[in-house]
């Protein structure tokens, strides 16, 4: 859900191609005939789900794709998009359910194209990615088993990227002022005006101040890695792999949207996953323990990392809620999608602060420790 390094107004950067233009693009750039197309929701890029017609005698390949048209600001950073796409290809080869790009007619993984309404000659980076099966976590009745699996996925993904992904473009993932990197919670100061004057703003101001005092000085003690950075309830797809309707067992069938990838820390990824899984749960405060247990089955946190978890989760809530409010002011047409997290996010953040760090952490850590003696439920 990135919008460049500095959260620029979407009004000027988000593509607005019509379906007819999108169909023509797939034909001209990728040499494929679209038989069916529909738009997909997106934060600041433009996505279409497309089905293509097979030519007689055509080689085997995917019939369904996502046409991803990157916003005009991020499109100015081809090395960054290259790194994200190469990471997806690497993860797919490593056995993760990640999309892979269909090559252009010229044999490239992406193409810089002009198009869309509005003034100026905007140019957008275009990719055609394999369509992944499954339902977003946001569309299922979640349970402890899928929270554990998502925690495990978060650790496994970052570990594979950090230990084995060595493409030359990886250096572009050092994104110093990137607004969605958890280290940059203090940058929210410049967007907090969007909340107005109320109790929510007071809590976010507390988060920012505590983050500056208690997390920023500790960053050098955390273990560094490459973060996916956005393992939210719409970016993880799942399939039920059991017939039990009362207690379905899920497996992750797709990992979407690598646009927020950056260098960060392992503990950032688990905090981000906890925050977004809380959004979907009827019992949000218990969620963290299940996600943490899954993460620590691959990569146990250090004491310093565990001590920062409450403020990191609170920091991600604050990022999501403040930036959404800021962007919705600039781009009211997309307000419904932008404010998805806000529907329950404010309630969860306020509850965390009412309970206090000690009580919340006790719930998380006791739940996680219970897994050491048993398999996940």
Buried (B, 14 or more C-beta within 10 A) or exposed (E): BBBBBEBBBBEBBBBEBEEEBBBBBBBEBBBBEBEEBEBBEBBBBBBBBBBBEEEEEEEEEBBEBBBBBBBBBBBBBBEBBBBBBBBBBBBBEBEBBBBBBBBBEEEEBBBBBEBBEEEEEBBBBBBBBBBBEBBBBBEBEBBBBBBBBBBBBBBBBBBBBBEEBEBEBBEBBEBEEBBBBBBBBBBBBEBBEBBEEEEBBEBBBEBBEBBEEBBEEBBEEBBEBBBBBBBBBBBBBBBBEEEEEEEBBBBBBBBBBBBBBBBBBBBBBBBBBBBBBBBBBEEBBBBBBBBBBBBBBBBEBEEBBBBBBBBBBBBBBBBBBBBBBBBBBBBEEBBEBBBBBBEBBBEBBBEBBEBEBEEBBEBBBEBBEEBEEEEBE
